[in-house]
């Protein structure tokens, strides 16, 4: 329902942000070379 959606949104907004390091991009075809 709309109330459930709003409650889930409020819960997710209350969580602290996660600090993840973004990995370096892998060019296409580089994964198959390993």
N, C-alpha and C positions, 0 to 999 in steps of 0.2 A: 504494500500500500504506500501511499504518499508519505504517511507518517513514519513508516519504517525506513523509507529512503532518507528522509530528513534526519532521523535518529542515527542511521549509519554514517551519513555525511558528517554530522556533528561529532561522532565518536572518532572518525578518522582524522578530522581536523584537530582533535584534542591531543593526538599522539605527537611526540616529538619527531622532527625530521630525522631520517636515517642518513648518515654520512658514508656514502660508498664512493670509492674511487672509480672513475670511468676507465675501462680498459682501452688500450690503444687499438685503433681500427686494424682489422686484418684484411689485406687485399684479397679479392676473389681468387680462388685457386691456391692460395697459400696453405690452406688447411689440408688439402690433399697431398701436398709435397712432403709432409711429415711422416 
